[in-house]
C-alpha cells in the first residue's frame, strides 16, 4: 500500500525546491552581483536549482530506478523554456525595471512551478507501459 501519492510527494518536494531555489537565487545575487552579470548569476542559480529538483523528483517523488543521465537531461528539456523565461525575467525585472531581488525571485519561481509537475510526470520520469 502506498502511503502518499506522487502528487503529495510532488507538493512536498516542490515546497522544498521552491524554498531552496528562492534562497539560492537571492544568495547568489547578493554575493555575486558586484562581480558577475545578472544573467550569469541567473544561469548559475538555474543549473544548481534544476539539479536539486531533479534529485528530489527522481529519488522522492517518482522513485525511478536507473537512467540517471537520460532523466537528468530530460529534466533540462522539461525546464528549458521556463528556465529561459525565468532568466529573462530575472534580468529584465532587476536590471531594466529595478524590481527588488525578493519579488523578482518569487515571480521567476512561480512560472516554473506551475508547469513542471506534468512535464516531469509525462516526460522526464515517465515509465514505459
ABEGO torsion letter per residue (X at the ends): XBABBAAAAAAAAAAAAAAAAAAAAAAAAAAAAAABBAAAAAAAAAAAAAAAAAAAAAAAAAGBBEGAAAAAAAAAAAAAAAAAAAAAAAAAAAAAAGBBAAAAAAAAAAAAAAAAAAAAAAAAABBBX
